[in-house]
């Protein structure tokens, strides 16, 4: 029998206020949807462990507040993360533009191997302002995956996290310490 290992996977959920970040997280972790979900203050932390290809993956999820007044705190949450879900509301062009700014910020602040997934939420609503093609195009421009979800119905939520699991081994490989060879320069002392 193969040894089953648990690997932690730190994830931050970013996006404008009221796009459904907390609802996506709760739908995934607890299979719940609360239509009266209160706005997150600062950040919320949830975990979920899943079995994926003979390994347990423990998602450590930081659900961040989307209000402008909390923006200065958010880098604290993504600094230690290995991935980000950048969420927007498909019925709000403003939230889509904010998602673009999050992608730009992460491109300058995080290494290339930092995983990002763009998520268009609220596809259960009819009054779209952002088409699937616009979301998909933005994701392709940034070399990342794009999913459309409904936190209300649960549609496609598991697929977002399954995609993260399938990409996670690249993160775990990169987390291994690099072995370097130090050649002696002769002489005495340490320098």
KOLNUKOL-11213 format. One line per field, with one value per residue: residue in one letter; x, y, z of N, C-alpha, C in turn. Coordinates in Angstrom, 3 decimals, decimal comma. Example, Ala and Ser with C-alpha at 12.3 -4.5 7.8 and 13.67 -1.06 7.14 Angstrom:
type	c(A	S)
n_u	c(13,190	12,850)
n_v	c(-5,690	-2,250)
n_w	c(7,800	7,080)
ca_u	c(12,300	13,670)
ca_v	c(-4,500	-1,060)
ca_w	c(7,800	7,140)
c_u	c(13,200	12,900)
c_v	c(-3,300	0,030)
c_w	c(7,800	7,870)
***
This chain:
type	c(X	X	X	X	X	X	X	X	X	X	X	X	X	X	X	X	X	X	X	X	X	X	X	X	X	X	X	X	X	X	X	X	X	X	X	X	X	X	X	X	X	X	X	X	X	X	X	X	X	X	X	X	X	X	X	X	X	X	X	X	X	X	X	X	X	X	X	X	X	X	X	X	X	X	X	X	X	X	X	X	X	X	X	X	X	X	X	X	X	X	X	X	X	X	X	X	X	X	X	X	X	X	X	X	X	X	X	X	X	X	X	X	X	X	X	X	X	X	X	X	X	X	X	X	X	X	X	X	X	X	X	X	X	X	X	X	X	X	X	X	X	X	X	X	X	X	X	X	X	X	X	X	X	X	X	X	X	X	X	X	X	X	X	X	X	X	X	X	X	X	X	X	X	X	X	X	X	X	X	X	X	X	X	X	X	X	X	X	X	X	X)
n_u	c(0,839	0,585	2,171	0,283	0,364	0,084	-0,342	-0,014	-1,769	-1,700	-4,014	-5,352	-8,259	-9,303	-10,835	-13,356	-15,755	-18,722	-18,741	-18,922	-16,947	-16,752	-18,996	-18,344	-16,196	-17,444	-19,316	-17,621	-16,129	-18,065	-20,342	-22,475	-24,768	-25,414	-27,742	-27,811	-25,269	-22,880	-20,696	-17,211	-14,961	-11,841	-10,370	-11,260	-10,650	-10,514	-10,470	-10,012	-9,663	-8,747	-8,657	-6,386	-5,067	-3,600	-2,592	-3,210	-4,592	-4,478	-6,347	-5,712	-7,450	-7,630	-10,021	-10,559	-11,484	-13,385	-13,774	-12,648	-11,338	-9,904	-7,871	-5,124	-4,366	-4,397	-2,035	-0,615	-1,914	-1,649	1,089	2,146	0,894	0,301	-1,265	-3,915	-7,347	-8,937	-11,680	-14,616	-17,781	-20,053	-22,120	-21,252	-19,361	-17,564	-16,452	-15,078	-13,116	-11,718	-10,745	-8,908	-7,009	-6,123	-4,862	-2,747	-1,361	-0,597	1,077	3,295	4,051	4,311	6,051	6,696	5,756	3,561	0,303	-2,643	-6,104	-8,774	-12,035	-15,305	-18,143	-21,586	-23,166	-25,704	-27,390	-29,178	-28,612	-26,054	-22,955	-20,455	-19,097	-18,641	-16,576	-15,058	-14,044	-12,622	-10,765	-9,259	-8,119	-6,578	-4,763	-3,244	-2,191	-3,542	-6,049	-9,616	-12,742	-16,271	-18,685	-21,328	-21,943	-24,251	-25,736	-23,755	-22,548	-19,790	-17,936	-16,441	-14,845	-13,070	-11,396	-10,472	-8,962	-6,956	-5,776	-4,743	-2,782	-1,187	1,082	3,262	3,802	4,501	6,835	8,481	8,766	10,687	13,852	16,591	19,576	22,803	26,208	28,983	32,021	35,246	37,213	39,670	42,109	41,441	38,781	35,351	34,616)
n_v	c(-1,180	2,171	4,996	7,524	10,957	14,171	17,339	20,744	23,481	26,694	29,209	32,177	34,163	36,534	39,651	42,059	43,684	41,900	39,993	37,335	35,854	34,780	33,162	31,295	30,043	28,996	27,318	25,443	24,421	23,755	22,990	24,782	27,497	30,801	33,142	35,551	36,282	37,979	40,783	40,171	40,962	42,187	39,340	35,895	32,578	29,332	25,732	22,792	19,383	17,204	14,119	13,480	11,960	9,925	11,492	13,578	16,732	19,640	22,334	25,565	28,227	31,620	33,899	36,928	40,326	42,449	45,154	48,472	49,722	47,719	46,995	47,515	45,559	43,152	42,225	40,988	38,572	37,278	36,994	34,693	32,749	30,115	30,154	31,887	32,664	34,703	36,518	37,589	39,191	38,169	39,813	42,362	44,767	46,482	44,942	43,103	44,705	45,313	42,776	42,525	44,393	43,110	40,888	42,163	43,244	40,894	39,804	41,439	41,213	38,519	35,354	33,713	31,054	31,143	30,194	31,127	31,505	32,580	33,503	33,711	34,562	33,980	33,004	32,092	34,190	36,382	38,914	39,623	41,391	40,853	38,846	35,294	35,006	37,361	37,000	34,595	35,436	37,337	35,621	33,951	35,854	36,200	33,744	31,787	29,645	29,727	29,837	29,630	30,117	29,240	30,140	29,923	27,714	25,862	25,137	24,205	24,793	22,774	21,980	24,119	23,897	21,306	21,713	23,335	21,425	19,669	21,236	21,725	19,955	21,093	23,322	22,150	20,824	22,981	24,037	22,616	22,651	24,243	22,730	23,734	24,082	24,849	26,184	26,019	28,860	28,845	29,838	31,344	31,525	32,598	33,994)
n_w	c(0,000	-0,880	0,615	2,061	1,828	3,407	2,110	2,525	1,149	0,484	-0,068	-1,414	-1,653	-3,813	-4,799	-5,773	-3,560	-2,664	-4,731	-4,295	-2,987	-0,355	-0,441	-2,451	-1,187	1,148	-0,076	-1,216	1,004	3,008	1,686	1,561	1,102	1,796	1,388	2,672	3,413	5,310	4,731	4,538	7,110	7,120	6,914	6,406	7,569	6,365	6,163	4,164	3,583	1,033	-0,813	-3,297	-6,004	-4,477	-2,438	0,368	0,150	1,819	1,813	2,721	3,205	2,645	2,824	1,609	2,457	0,337	0,322	-0,253	1,900	3,148	1,486	1,913	3,686	2,348	0,882	2,942	3,250	0,752	0,505	1,803	0,403	-2,025	-4,179	-5,926	-6,113	-8,280	-8,181	-9,864	-10,448	-12,795	-13,480	-13,169	-14,516	-13,303	-11,241	-12,761	-13,934	-11,625	-11,025	-13,070	-12,197	-9,870	-10,988	-12,310	-10,108	-8,725	-10,655	-10,523	-7,861	-7,080	-7,628	-10,839	-10,734	-9,126	-8,659	-10,361	-10,710	-12,610	-11,806	-12,773	-11,224	-10,155	-12,259	-12,306	-12,443	-14,675	-15,834	-17,297	-17,479	-18,233	-20,612	-21,285	-23,100	-22,725	-20,103	-20,465	-22,381	-20,921	-19,022	-20,706	-21,725	-19,487	-19,079	-17,561	-15,983	-16,551	-15,017	-14,812	-12,350	-10,025	-6,938	-5,575	-6,649	-6,668	-8,968	-10,845	-8,828	-7,442	-9,581	-9,935	-7,680	-8,037	-10,315	-9,209	-7,514	-9,444	-10,550	-8,403	-7,781	-9,163	-7,667	-5,219	-5,953	-6,551	-4,049	-2,736	-1,116	-2,662	-3,677	-3,271	-4,276	-2,445	-3,066	-1,813	-1,232	-0,370	2,116	5,332	7,770	7,395	5,191)
ca_u	c(0,000	1,377	2,064	-0,509	0,955	-0,737	0,387	-0,792	-1,825	-2,207	-4,774	-6,019	-9,373	-9,284	-11,862	-14,110	-16,775	-20,000	-18,632	-19,212	-15,745	-17,106	-19,978	-17,597	-15,419	-18,377	-19,889	-16,615	-15,726	-19,184	-21,497	-23,542	-24,931	-26,203	-28,045	-27,657	-23,883	-22,378	-19,395	-16,061	-14,192	-10,439	-10,258	-11,736	-9,775	-11,190	-9,648	-10,667	-8,697	-9,291	-7,735	-6,146	-3,957	-2,866	-2,115	-4,187	-4,276	-5,198	-6,485	-5,777	-8,061	-7,842	-11,095	-10,278	-12,534	-13,274	-13,952	-11,457	-10,631	-9,074	-6,882	-3,745	-4,094	-4,437	-0,722	-0,230	-2,507	-1,140	2,534	2,432	0,044	0,846	-2,207	-4,997	-8,533	-9,335	-13,109	-15,440	-19,207	-20,324	-23,130	-20,641	-18,137	-16,640	-15,722	-14,183	-11,973	-10,956	-10,029	-7,742	-5,986	-5,543	-3,932	-1,550	-0,639	0,036	2,156	4,483	4,392	4,494	6,888	5,994	5,109	2,384	-0,887	-3,789	-7,271	-9,794	-13,349	-16,490	-19,183	-22,992	-23,712	-27,127	-28,141	-29,326	-28,190	-24,595	-22,230	-19,180	-19,347	-17,676	-15,427	-14,223	-13,339	-11,687	-9,703	-8,393	-7,358	-5,570	-3,733	-2,417	-1,705	-4,169	-7,343	-10,821	-13,941	-17,469	-19,296	-22,449	-21,832	-25,621	-26,112	-22,583	-22,055	-18,379	-17,078	-15,481	-13,895	-12,033	-10,455	-9,844	-7,927	-5,848	-5,097	-3,982	-1,619	-0,440	2,398	4,327	4,118	5,211	8,198	9,239	8,989	11,809	15,024	17,570	20,887	23,874	27,535	29,867	33,421	36,155	38,095	40,957	42,290	40,837	37,585	34,115	34,289)
ca_v	c(0,000	3,394	5,917	8,711	12,132	15,370	18,528	21,965	24,335	27,984	29,846	33,422	34,470	37,981	40,206	43,200	43,325	41,350	39,141	35,965	35,145	33,981	32,151	30,242	29,334	28,209	26,262	24,395	23,829	23,227	22,684	25,668	28,823	31,688	34,331	36,752	36,294	39,314	41,103	39,761	42,048	41,753	38,069	34,698	31,438	28,031	24,653	21,575	18,386	16,294	13,112	13,702	11,151	9,277	12,465	14,492	18,141	20,458	23,726	26,591	29,261	32,959	34,609	38,321	41,333	43,147	46,592	49,287	50,067	46,595	46,666	47,568	44,334	41,956	41,634	40,145	37,252	36,569	36,763	33,319	31,837	29,456	30,334	32,847	32,729	36,084	36,348	38,734	38,934	38,315	40,856	43,641	45,111	47,100	43,882	42,514	45,621	45,128	41,503	42,827	45,060	42,088	40,100	42,984	43,321	39,602	39,609	42,172	40,894	37,090	34,696	33,145	29,782	31,385	29,801	32,031	31,075	33,617	32,909	34,543	34,001	34,400	32,681	31,777	35,426	36,601	40,228	39,620	42,510	40,303	37,598	34,218	35,285	38,389	36,368	33,630	36,201	37,882	34,500	33,546	36,896	36,029	32,364	31,093	29,005	30,514	29,073	30,359	29,369	29,759	29,739	29,621	26,346	25,001	24,791	24,358	25,113	21,689	21,960	25,128	23,359	20,148	22,276	23,716	20,188	19,108	22,097	21,820	19,313	21,994	24,165	21,361	20,580	24,219	24,367	21,873	23,503	24,098	22,309	24,468	23,627	25,937	25,836	26,715	29,800	28,783	30,819	31,072	32,290	32,218	34,846)
ca_w	c(0,000	-0,992	1,740	1,760	2,463	3,410	1,696	2,708	-0,030	0,941	-1,133	-1,073	-2,547	-4,018	-5,670	-5,291	-2,587	-3,131	-5,923	-3,890	-2,523	0,828	-0,850	-3,143	-0,174	1,968	-0,913	-1,370	2,286	3,814	0,827	2,032	0,503	2,637	0,578	3,508	3,896	5,655	4,157	5,337	7,714	7,117	6,195	7,104	7,297	6,369	5,618	3,685	3,143	0,018	-1,328	-4,721	-6,526	-3,393	-1,457	0,922	-0,052	2,798	1,377	3,765	2,376	3,183	2,126	1,945	2,306	-0,938	0,459	-0,496	3,145	3,582	0,450	2,410	4,443	1,506	0,599	4,072	3,051	-0,428	0,607	2,173	-0,372	-3,208	-5,279	-5,712	-6,952	-8,512	-8,433	-10,234	-10,626	-14,236	-13,678	-12,804	-15,248	-12,337	-10,542	-13,760	-14,026	-10,381	-11,183	-13,913	-11,376	-8,997	-11,810	-12,514	-8,840	-8,465	-11,632	-10,071	-6,477	-6,836	-8,639	-11,995	-10,435	-8,292	-9,418	-10,348	-11,475	-12,732	-11,583	-12,988	-10,360	-10,268	-13,579	-12,157	-12,698	-16,111	-16,326	-17,444	-18,065	-18,684	-21,340	-21,091	-23,975	-22,097	-18,994	-21,030	-23,039	-19,865	-18,469	-21,704	-21,749	-18,287	-19,035	-16,427	-16,221	-16,288	-14,709	-14,421	-11,254	-9,259	-5,532	-5,132	-7,031	-6,544	-10,298	-11,215	-7,681	-7,240	-10,707	-9,672	-6,709	-8,677	-11,184	-8,328	-7,101	-10,559	-10,765	-7,146	-7,729	-9,612	-6,518	-4,220	-6,449	-6,437	-2,642	-2,186	-1,048	-3,733	-3,181	-3,957	-3,924	-2,063	-3,300	-0,921	-1,909	0,314	3,178	6,622	8,098	6,724	4,039)
c_u	c(0,886	1,132	1,306	0,084	-0,038	0,143	-0,524	-0,674	-2,496	-2,782	-5,408	-7,101	-9,506	-10,428	-12,554	-15,154	-18,036	-19,917	-18,892	-18,005	-16,058	-18,073	-19,316	-16,855	-16,328	-19,006	-18,906	-16,337	-16,887	-20,405	-22,714	-23,581	-25,845	-26,496	-27,887	-26,253	-23,426	-21,026	-18,288	-15,361	-12,763	-10,268	-10,845	-10,834	-10,576	-10,233	-10,544	-9,578	-9,389	-8,219	-7,618	-4,903	-3,036	-2,225	-3,301	-3,703	-5,139	-5,193	-6,596	-6,192	-8,242	-8,846	-10,982	-11,490	-12,312	-13,402	-12,610	-10,653	-9,728	-7,957	-5,447	-3,369	-3,879	-3,061	-0,216	-0,758	-1,940	0,360	2,871	1,665	0,795	-0,045	-3,245	-6,147	-8,872	-10,769	-13,730	-16,873	-19,521	-21,406	-22,582	-19,328	-17,105	-15,820	-14,742	-12,930	-11,092	-10,163	-8,785	-6,640	-5,349	-4,534	-2,636	-0,716	0,087	1,186	3,430	4,958	4,753	5,367	6,037	5,239	3,906	1,141	-1,998	-4,891	-8,277	-11,160	-14,432	-17,647	-20,556	-23,570	-25,175	-28,004	-28,138	-28,719	-26,668	-24,101	-20,895	-19,463	-18,301	-16,407	-14,494	-13,412	-12,275	-10,497	-8,726	-7,528	-6,252	-4,441	-2,762	-1,900	-2,276	-5,500	-8,477	-11,991	-15,079	-18,220	-20,600	-22,277	-23,209	-25,994	-24,973	-21,961	-20,589	-17,441	-16,018	-14,442	-12,769	-10,963	-9,768	-8,714	-6,717	-5,066	-4,234	-2,744	-0,691	0,908	3,537	4,745	4,933	6,635	9,055	9,537	10,168	13,039	15,996	18,923	21,935	25,213	28,393	31,309	34,294	37,054	39,485	41,033	41,548	39,570	36,401	33,865	35,408)
c_v	c(1,246	4,293	7,162	9,879	13,286	16,556	19,734	22,834	25,634	28,769	31,129	33,680	35,988	38,409	41,369	42,741	42,819	40,537	37,674	35,172	34,241	32,876	30,996	29,386	28,447	27,066	25,107	23,668	23,133	22,830	23,512	26,936	29,625	32,954	35,636	36,850	37,733	39,539	40,686	41,009	41,548	40,506	36,968	33,544	30,155	26,993	23,528	20,648	17,429	15,295	13,313	12,921	10,657	10,234	13,234	15,906	18,927	21,898	24,608	27,859	30,561	33,657	36,074	39,218	42,084	44,652	47,309	49,540	48,946	46,261	46,668	46,305	43,118	41,401	40,721	38,715	36,545	36,333	35,310	32,288	31,248	29,658	31,380	32,539	34,201	36,027	37,667	38,248	39,176	39,357	42,246	43,866	45,725	46,034	43,178	43,382	45,514	43,814	41,703	43,483	44,079	41,240	40,869	43,059	42,011	39,329	40,317	41,729	39,429	36,469	34,073	31,867	29,926	31,100	30,826	31,402	32,219	32,944	33,963	33,901	34,597	34,130	32,250	33,006	35,737	37,898	40,357	40,945	42,050	38,958	36,544	34,523	36,344	37,806	35,413	34,342	36,778	36,778	34,072	34,566	36,741	34,610	31,541	30,467	29,969	29,572	30,041	29,486	30,016	29,247	29,351	28,174	25,352	24,642	25,192	24,675	24,031	21,641	22,976	24,533	22,093	20,624	22,714	22,491	19,638	19,938	22,145	21,120	20,206	22,921	23,380	21,056	21,817	24,599	23,622	22,775	23,207	23,728	23,067	23,956	24,846	25,471	26,668	27,635	29,774	29,818	30,406	31,888	31,858	32,992	34,903)
c_w	c(0,000	0,226	1,294	2,538	2,429	3,053	1,874	1,462	0,378	-0,242	-0,618	-2,119	-2,606	-4,928	-4,999	-4,271	-3,299	-4,422	-5,601	-3,435	-1,336	0,455	-1,595	-2,129	0,685	1,179	-1,048	-0,050	2,997	2,996	1,240	1,195	1,404	1,833	1,356	4,106	4,132	4,988	5,108	5,869	7,834	6,280	7,064	6,685	7,416	5,807	5,116	3,174	2,183	-0,380	-2,830	-5,129	-5,416	-2,399	-0,906	0,664	0,932	2,295	2,615	3,047	3,158	2,284	2,531	1,740	0,997	-0,842	0,349	0,780	3,653	2,590	0,960	3,195	3,549	1,151	1,714	3,866	1,825	-0,379	0,899	1,361	-1,558	-4,422	-4,895	-6,657	-7,068	-9,011	-8,863	-10,424	-12,107	-14,518	-13,368	-13,553	-14,297	-11,630	-11,484	-13,921	-12,776	-10,444	-12,048	-13,092	-10,387	-9,767	-12,046	-11,241	-8,538	-9,422	-11,202	-8,690	-6,224	-7,929	-9,748	-11,664	-9,498	-9,135	-9,255	-11,195	-11,448	-12,654	-11,801	-12,235	-10,692	-11,656	-13,515	-12,396	-14,194	-16,634	-16,396	-18,017	-18,627	-19,347	-20,984	-21,894	-23,379	-20,938	-19,485	-21,688	-22,012	-19,263	-19,434	-21,803	-20,593	-18,122	-17,892	-16,854	-15,897	-16,065	-14,432	-13,429	-10,796	-7,837	-5,002	-5,428	-6,832	-7,884	-10,484	-10,052	-7,483	-8,353	-10,531	-8,756	-7,228	-9,595	-10,362	-7,877	-8,227	-10,870	-9,556	-7,153	-8,224	-8,479	-5,505	-4,667	-6,268	-4,994	-2,036	-2,161	-2,184	-3,116	-3,985	-3,457	-3,612	-2,255	-2,377	-1,740	-1,280	1,413	4,427	6,802	7,260	5,444	3,018)
***
